[in-house]
Amino acid sequence: MSDQLCAQILAGVSDGRLRPGTRLPTVRALAARTNLAVNTVARAYGELLAAGVIETRGYLGTFVACVDTSESALVEEAHIYVRLARTLGIKKAEALQYVEAAFRD
């Protein structure tokens, strides 16, 4: 369920419904609104926080961060991944296996 919630928030960011700086509901408020467990919402927020999609501002709350959701951001991240794989001596086929495994997770 946390993956689905992450996907919904990411979709809102991508299509402009959730603009940078938009304040998000508290974990408890969103859990109550969506009938999800508090831990599920907290896990989703944690993943989005780690990915840089949202940010916390102390007692002010949680907000949508300024993120580039265009394909150019994805291309840049892919280049970073390839550079890291090459640095570690990982061949293309093995690197692609890691990407495929990530899609399965």
C-alpha positions as CSV (number, residue, x, y, z in Angstrom):
1,M,0.0,0.0,0.0
2,S,2.8,2.4,0.7
3,D,4.0,1.9,-2.9
4,Q,0.6,2.9,-4.2
5,L,0.5,6.0,-2.0
6,C,4.0,6.9,-3.2
7,A,2.8,6.5,-6.8
8,Q,-0.3,8.7,-6.2
9,I,1.8,11.5,-4.6
10,L,4.4,11.2,-7.4
11,A,1.6,11.4,-10.0
12,G,0.3,14.5,-8.3
13,V,3.7,16.1,-8.4
14,S,4.2,15.1,-12.1
15,D,0.9,16.4,-13.4
16,G,1.1,19.6,-11.4
17,R,-1.7,18.9,-8.9
18,L,0.9,19.0,-6.1
19,R,3.2,22.0,-6.8
20,P,6.5,22.6,-5.0
21,G,5.9,24.1,-1.7
22,T,2.4,22.5,-1.3
23,R,1.9,21.5,2.3
24,L,1.0,17.8,2.7
25,P,-1.3,16.4,5.4
26,T,0.3,15.0,8.6
27,V,0.9,11.3,8.6
28,R,-2.1,10.8,11.0
29,A,-4.4,13.0,9.0
30,L,-3.6,11.3,5.7
31,A,-3.9,7.9,7.3
32,A,-7.4,8.8,8.6
33,R,-8.4,10.3,5.2
34,T,-7.3,7.3,3.2
35,N,-8.2,4.6,5.8
36,L,-4.6,3.4,5.8
37,A,-2.5,2.5,8.8
38,V,-0.3,5.2,10.2
39,N,2.8,3.1,9.6
40,T,1.9,2.7,5.9
41,V,1.7,6.4,5.4
42,A,4.8,7.0,7.4
43,R,6.7,4.5,5.3
44,A,5.5,6.2,2.1
45,Y,6.5,9.6,3.4
46,G,9.9,8.2,4.4
47,E,10.5,6.8,0.9
48,L,9.4,10.1,-0.7
49,L,11.6,12.0,1.7
50,A,14.6,9.8,0.9
51,A,14.0,10.3,-2.8
52,G,13.9,14.1,-2.4
53,V,10.2,14.4,-3.5
54,I,9.1,15.8,-0.2
55,E,10.8,17.7,2.6
56,T,10.1,18.4,6.2
57,R,10.3,21.8,7.7
58,G,10.3,21.0,11.4
59,Y,7.1,22.0,13.2
60,L,5.8,23.6,10.0
61,G,5.1,20.2,8.4
62,T,5.9,18.3,5.3
63,F,6.0,19.9,1.9
64,V,6.4,19.0,-1.8
65,A,10.1,19.7,-2.6
66,C,11.2,21.4,-5.8
67,V,11.9,18.3,-8.0
68,D,12.5,17.9,-11.7
69,T,10.0,15.3,-12.7
70,S,10.8,15.5,-16.4
71,E,12.5,12.8,-18.4
72,S,15.7,14.9,-18.3
73,A,16.0,14.2,-14.6
74,L,15.6,10.5,-15.3
75,V,18.2,10.6,-18.0
76,E,20.6,12.3,-15.7
77,E,20.0,9.7,-12.9
78,A,20.6,7.0,-15.4
79,H,23.9,8.5,-16.4
80,I,24.9,8.7,-12.7
81,Y,24.0,5.0,-12.3
82,V,26.0,4.0,-15.4
83,R,29.1,5.9,-14.2
84,L,28.9,4.2,-10.8
85,A,28.5,0.8,-12.3
86,R,31.5,1.4,-14.5
87,T,33.5,2.6,-11.5
88,L,32.6,-0.6,-9.7
89,G,33.5,-2.7,-12.7
90,I,30.0,-3.9,-13.3
91,K,29.2,-4.8,-16.9
92,K,26.1,-3.7,-18.7
93,A,24.2,-7.0,-18.4
94,E,24.7,-7.1,-14.7
95,A,23.8,-3.4,-14.3
96,L,20.6,-4.1,-16.2
97,Q,19.8,-7.0,-13.9
98,Y,19.9,-4.6,-10.9
99,V,17.5,-2.3,-12.7
100,E,15.1,-5.1,-13.5
101,A,15.3,-6.3,-9.9
102,A,14.5,-2.7,-8.7
103,F,11.4,-2.7,-10.9
104,R,10.2,-5.9,-9.3
105,D,10.6,-4.5,-5.7
